[in-house]
Amino acid sequence: MNGWAVVVAGAAVVGYGALSRRLSTTVLSGPLVFMLVGVAIGPLGLDLLDRAKDPEVTRTLLESALVLLLFADAAGIRARDLRREEFLPLRLLAVGLPLTMALGWLVAWPLLPGLGVWELALAAIILAPTDAALGQQAFSDKQVPPLVRGGLTVESGLNDGLALPFFVLALAAAGEGHSHPGVAETFLRALLLSSAIGVAAGWAGASLLRWSLDRGWSSSDWRQFLVLAVPVIAYVLCAVVEGSGFIGAWVAGLAFGIHLRRTPADLGILPQDSDPAQSTRFTECLGLLLASLSFLVFGAVILGPTLQHLSWRMVLYALLSLTIVRMLPVALALAGTGLRPASIAYIGWFGPRGLASLVFGLLALEEHLPGGTLLSEVIAVTVGLSIVLHGASAPFLGDRYGTWFTRTLRKEPNMRENALAQHDGPR
């Protein structure tokens, strides 16, 4: 890799780190800043970073970031979060996500004629998961009701993992007949075997951590490294058996979080020590750093070259994917819940596409499918537009929606959006 590219990347991390709190309230989101820096040092700019020269750098960086974030997000999800946020995440995941995939498949049919049936399905599936990092400004705005913020956070933490089986099977179907494993073999290796490895790795890691905490034998620093090793081990074991390392890492996170929270009260363990949110803090921060650098590399070696081959079909499908393909299924999933149209529109709009889509698209490209190049370009355009549009709109729409909610709540304190505040209030 060009040394100057490393210097620029380091400078971007230093600069954004120094200004991150100030920029969090502006249209300059972290992903947008890093993506623009990437475009500037890519083939369209200074030409310091080129995918052809360092193909492994792109894949290693993106995959490492996704593995860590899949694990950390899954470990941080509590069963009580799904109950506490009531209907919202369950409806978005169980109804909205499959409908988004189906509608994306149908919309892609007339707009992307260069793709086969299963490649069209791949486009829809790859662009279905949302990215918590890109939606952080919208999810963390304190003016937005906790029900909406919590529901969007839980959705983004789980939907990339839930989309993985659909992606793996569609990729196998698209590649069948091109010297790739068939759907049946993929199902056994990628889904069943990888899930079993993930459960074993996550359960073993949490058991060891509980055992160590009970005896006071581990330091807080090394405890973080113990946790970091769990998704790495799960991923590599799945790769050895030719399964899906991403499914393994995600399932490992679920098993790790569930088992670690089952610490008996009489063990004398401090609550924060048995909280995966604390145990996975370093893993999550490292994943965030790698994800930021991934957006820089994305801008340089994927988006930049794609901009030289833009077509109206790509742009139109990207816009439809970010709007109708996301918002209509969300509206159908939330029908009859009592949420106001403004809330449903806010939830529907803030479904940004990011790291998971980039990694899935990269994996599909490396399978050398007939329409792999077009598929990769469509994904790049969609993610690029999402970074710009969602990042730019988050501060403005969060403020507008929060103001509307506060004003309406004064008149109607029993709003459905205020359900969590009512439940958490005095009893």
ChimeraX attribute file (.defattr): number of C-alpha atoms within 10 A of each C-alpha:
attribute: neighborCount
match mode: 1-to-1
recipient: residues
	/A:1	13
	/A:2	12
	/A:3	10
	/A:4	12
	/A:5	19
	/A:6	13
	/A:7	11
	/A:8	16
	/A:9	20
	/A:10	13
	/A:11	12
	/A:12	20
	/A:13	18
	/A:14	12
	/A:15	11
	/A:16	17
	/A:17	12
	/A:18	11
	/A:19	10
	/A:20	15
	/A:21	10
	/A:22	10
	/A:23	15
	/A:24	16
	/A:25	14
	/A:26	15
	/A:27	19
	/A:28	18
	/A:29	26
	/A:30	22
	/A:31	24
	/A:32	25
	/A:33	20
	/A:34	26
	/A:35	25
	/A:36	20
	/A:37	20
	/A:38	33
	/A:39	26
	/A:40	19
	/A:41	24
	/A:42	26
	/A:43	19
	/A:44	18
	/A:45	14
	/A:46	13
	/A:47	16
	/A:48	20
	/A:49	25
	/A:50	21
	/A:51	19
	/A:52	8
	/A:53	10
	/A:54	13
	/A:55	12
	/A:56	10
	/A:57	14
	/A:58	19
	/A:59	18
	/A:60	11
	/A:61	17
	/A:62	25
	/A:63	23
	/A:64	21
	/A:65	24
	/A:66	25
	/A:67	24
	/A:68	30
	/A:69	30
	/A:70	28
	/A:71	36
	/A:72	32
	/A:73	25
	/A:74	26
	/A:75	27
	/A:76	24
	/A:77	21
	/A:78	16
	/A:79	10
	/A:80	9
	/A:81	14
	/A:82	17
	/A:83	12
	/A:84	18
	/A:85	20
	/A:86	16
	/A:87	15
	/A:88	23
	/A:89	26
	/A:90	17
	/A:91	19
	/A:92	27
	/A:93	21
	/A:94	13
	/A:95	16
	/A:96	24
	/A:97	24
	/A:98	18
	/A:99	21
	/A:100	25
	/A:101	25
	/A:102	17
	/A:103	18
	/A:104	26
	/A:105	21
	/A:106	15
	/A:107	17
	/A:108	24
	/A:109	16
	/A:110	11
	/A:111	16
	/A:112	19
	/A:113	12
	/A:114	16
	/A:115	21
	/A:116	15
	/A:117	15
	/A:118	17
	/A:119	27
	/A:120	24
	/A:121	25
	/A:122	28
	/A:123	28
	/A:124	24
	/A:125	27
	/A:126	26
	/A:127	30
	/A:128	29
	/A:129	30
	/A:130	27
	/A:131	23
	/A:132	25
	/A:133	21
	/A:134	25
	/A:135	24
	/A:136	20
	/A:137	22
	/A:138	27
	/A:139	23
	/A:140	14
	/A:141	18
	/A:142	13
	/A:143	17
	/A:144	25
	/A:145	20
	/A:146	19
	/A:147	21
	/A:148	22
	/A:149	19
	/A:150	21
	/A:151	24
	/A:152	26
	/A:153	23
	/A:154	24
	/A:155	24
	/A:156	23
	/A:157	24
	/A:158	21
	/A:159	21
	/A:160	29
	/A:161	22
	/A:162	17
	/A:163	21
	/A:164	22
	/A:165	19
	/A:166	17
	/A:167	21
	/A:168	24
	/A:169	21
	/A:170	22
	/A:171	25
	/A:172	23
	/A:173	21
	/A:174	25
	/A:175	21
	/A:176	14
	/A:177	10
	/A:178	13
	/A:179	8
	/A:180	14
	/A:181	16
	/A:182	17
	/A:183	19
	/A:184	12
	/A:185	13
	/A:186	22
	/A:187	18
	/A:188	13
	/A:189	20
	/A:190	27
	/A:191	19
	/A:192	16
	/A:193	20
	/A:194	30
	/A:195	25
	/A:196	19
	/A:197	24
	/A:198	32
	/A:199	22
	/A:200	17
	/A:201	27
	/A:202	32
	/A:203	23
	/A:204	17
	/A:205	24
	/A:206	28
	/A:207	16
	/A:208	15
	/A:209	21
	/A:210	22
	/A:211	15
	/A:212	14
	/A:213	20
	/A:214	17
	/A:215	11
	/A:216	10
	/A:217	11
	/A:218	15
	/A:219	10
	/A:220	12
	/A:221	10
	/A:222	10
	/A:223	18
	/A:224	17
	/A:225	14
	/A:226	18
	/A:227	25
	/A:228	22
	/A:229	15
	/A:230	23
	/A:231	32
	/A:232	19
	/A:233	19
	/A:234	31
	/A:235	27
	/A:236	17
	/A:237	19
	/A:238	25
	/A:239	17
	/A:240	10
	/A:241	14
	/A:242	14
	/A:243	26
	/A:244	26
	/A:245	27
	/A:246	30
	/A:247	32
	/A:248	36
	/A:249	35
	/A:250	34
	/A:251	29
	/A:252	35
	/A:253	36
	/A:254	24
	/A:255	23
	/A:256	31
	/A:257	29
	/A:258	21
	/A:259	20
	/A:260	23
	/A:261	16
	/A:262	11
	/A:263	19
	/A:264	10
	/A:265	9
	/A:266	7
	/A:267	12
	/A:268	11
	/A:269	16
	/A:270	11
	/A:271	11
	/A:272	10
	/A:273	18
	/A:274	20
	/A:275	16
	/A:276	25
	/A:277	17
	/A:278	16
	/A:279	27
	/A:280	26
	/A:281	16
	/A:282	19
	/A:283	24
	/A:284	22
	/A:285	14
	/A:286	17
	/A:287	22
	/A:288	17
	/A:289	13
	/A:290	20
	/A:291	25
	/A:292	25
	/A:293	24
	/A:294	30
	/A:295	30
	/A:296	28
	/A:297	30
	/A:298	26
	/A:299	29
	/A:300	29
	/A:301	25
	/A:302	27
	/A:303	27
	/A:304	25
	/A:305	19
	/A:306	19
	/A:307	14
	/A:308	9
	/A:309	10
	/A:310	13
	/A:311	12
	/A:312	9
	/A:313	15
	/A:314	22
	/A:315	16
	/A:316	15
	/A:317	22
	/A:318	23
	/A:319	16
	/A:320	17
	/A:321	26
	/A:322	24
	/A:323	16
	/A:324	17
	/A:325	26
	/A:326	28
	/A:327	23
	/A:328	18
	/A:329	22
	/A:330	25
	/A:331	19
	/A:332	15
	/A:333	22
	/A:334	21
	/A:335	14
	/A:336	8
	/A:337	12
	/A:338	11
	/A:339	17
	/A:340	14
	/A:341	11
	/A:342	12
	/A:343	19
	/A:344	20
	/A:345	16
	/A:346	18
	/A:347	23
	/A:348	24
	/A:349	19
	/A:350	28
	/A:351	26
	/A:352	28
	/A:353	29
	/A:354	27
	/A:355	27
	/A:356	27
	/A:357	24
	/A:358	26
	/A:359	21
	/A:360	24
	/A:361	24
	/A:362	22
	/A:363	17
	/A:364	27
	/A:365	18
	/A:366	12
	/A:367	16
	/A:368	12
	/A:369	19
	/A:370	16
	/A:371	18
	/A:372	19
	/A:373	18
	/A:374	20
	/A:375	24
	/A:376	23
	/A:377	22
	/A:378	24
	/A:379	28
	/A:380	27
	/A:381	23
	/A:382	26
	/A:383	24
	/A:384	24
	/A:385	19
	/A:386	24
	/A:387	24
	/A:388	20
	/A:389	16
	/A:390	24
	/A:391	26
	/A:392	17
	/A:393	17
	/A:394	26
	/A:395	19
	/A:396	15
	/A:397	17
	/A:398	20
	/A:399	17
	/A:400	13
	/A:401	19
	/A:402	18
	/A:403	14
	/A:404	15
	/A:405	21
	/A:406	15
	/A:407	11
	/A:408	12
	/A:409	15
	/A:410	10
	/A:411	9
	/A:412	12
	/A:413	13
	/A:414	12
	/A:415	16
	/A:416	15
	/A:417	21
	/A:418	18
	/A:419	17
	/A:420	17
	/A:421	13
	/A:422	14
	/A:423	10
	/A:424	9
	/A:425	7
	/A:426	6
	/A:427	5
